[in-house]
């Protein structure tokens, strides 16, 4: 059955995957009888004809002129975009289409009003997105290289801080805040060829007990600080994702134990990932491992404590995508983050994150970055 998408490829991974064309404004993608079509506006048509991996790029303004000449209205309540799509579909003899779950409702209703059957497909719309091609692996390596460069910049800044009498980190003559360190990270991302769709995480102390808190205010010595960086490559649209947890100053024995157990947990996960294994079985085993080592998952003082963060997720044109650590079996050439996190109210949080590609026999790392625990005063 023909498939139709309507979205901005900067915002929608399915249409970017299908077209290989990165654009800020919505456009149509149609797959019909093995041929791929784009319908785009005049602003993007020349670039689309050069960059898009499709068979035919059609001008939306030419279709709009044809509508006026024919005085075809189809459905009086339809938008201009819907009328253009309906004209294209009828020109090609298409009376039924498949669309993704996120397809605009107004567009679907317009198609039905023009006697075109619409069937929505639950995610994943393109199941083949889960298994990465050699080209996609190269794109992911570039994005991960950007993340690694930005993390190294964060380490450089932390190494060059001084600690005042109140245990506040100072850098460049002023307190080093989450915001300042994040600015250094994100400047590095842009210089390396990345973009920043989502703010990087620099969360220290109690803020690090909330897994997705971006962090704010001064950073302090002797506290666990989670740094999570997930840039998008400006050209390909593929994401990187990398997390390290560090202490500037001296880590206590309790902090060191938490850091070590979390790392051991990550290594246990890595040792289990291979084709045919259920993600859910790994998730259950790692939760039991953390509980056995003193970090059960429970409510503590009205907050979750322990391992309530996921074990990881797929990575590609979305920073969080299939596969997940669920009841599905892992397959060769899937790409996963492996990022267990343990969060203890009153102490802080630790998360280690690296990215792997599943091979036919196991997995191999796509990230290679040293894992400092502490940055000591010189």
Residue, then its C-alpha position, 0 to 999 in steps of 0.5 A: x500500500x502507498x505510504x505518506x508522511x507530512x512533517x519537517x525532517x528536522x523534527x521527524x526522524x521517519x521522514x528524514x530516514x526515508x528522504x535523507x533530506x534535512x529541512x525545517x519546514x514540513x513537506x510530503x514524502x510518498x512511497x508508491x510502487x517502489x518509487x519515492x516522491x517529495x512534494x516541496x515548496x519553491x524555497x527548498x526545491x532546488x536543494x531537495x533535487x540535489x540532496x534528497x535520496x528520492x526518485x522525483x521531487x515535485x513542486x507544490x506551487x505547480x500543483x497549486x496552480x493546477x488546482x486553480x486551473x481545474x478549480x478543484x476544491x475536493x473538500x472545502x474545509x481542506x487546507x492548501x497542503x491537503x488539497x495539493x496532496x489529494x491532487x497528487x494522489x488522485x493523479x497517480x490513481x491512489x485511493x488508499x494510503x498508510x500513514x504514521x501515528x503522528x500524521x496530522x489528524x486534519x490531513x487524514x480527515x481531508x483525505x477521507x473527505x476526498x474518498x481516500x482511505x487512511x490507515x495508520x501504522x503504529x510505531x515503528x513506521x520503518x522497522x528497518x530503522x532499528x538495524x543500522x547500515x554501514x553508512x549509518x554506523x559511520x554517521x553515528x561514529x561522527x556524532x559520537x566523536x562530537x560528544x566525546x570532544x565536548x566531554x573532553x572539554x568539560x574535563x579540561x574545564x573541571x581540571x582547571x578549576x580552583x576550590x574556594x573556602x566554601x567548596x565552590x568551584x571557580x574557573x576564569x575568575x568566577x564561580x563555575x555553574x552548571x550553566x557556564x560548563x554547559x555553555x563550554x560543552x555546547x560551544x564545543x559541539x557547534x564548533x565540531x559540527x553538531x547542533x543542540x536540540x536538547x540541553x546537555x545535562x550538568x547536574x551536581x549534588x542533589x540535582x543529580x538524583x533527578x535523572x533528566x534534571x539539566x542542572x543549575x547554579x554553582x558546582x561544588x567540590x567533593x560532589x558527584x556531578x553527572x555530565x550527559x551530552x547528546x549532540x546531533x550532527x548538523x548534516x546527517x541528523x544522527x545523534x551521539x549520546x555519552x554520560x560520565x560522572x565525576x567528582x572535582x576534589x575528593x570522592x568519599x568512600x560512599x561515593x566511590x562505592x556507588x560509582x564502582x557498583x554502577x560501573x560494574x552494572x554497566x559492564x554486566x549489561x555489556x557482557x549480556x547483550x547479543x542477538x537473541x537475548x531479551x532486553x527485559x531479562x537484562x533489565x531484571x538481572x541488573x536491578x537484582x545486581x544493584x539491590x544485592x550490592x546495597x542499592x535496591x529500587x524503593x521509595x525513600x522519603x517520598x522520592x525514588x531511590x536506587x535503579x529507577x533509570x532505564x538500562x539504555x535505548x536505541x540511538x540513531x536519528x532520534x536520541x531515544x528510539x527503538x530498540x528498548x530493553x523490553x521483551x523483544x530480542x536484540x538483533x545484529x546491527x542494532x545500536x544501543x546506549x548502555x546507561x544504568x544509573x543509580x540515584x540516592x537522595x541525600x548522596x547524589x547520582x551516578x550514571x555511566x553511558x556508552x554506545x555499542x553496536x550489536x554484532x552477530x556474536x555479541x557487541x562492540x563499542x562505538x565510544x572510547x573515552x577514558x572514565x575519570x572518577x575524580x579530578x584532584x586539586x593540583 
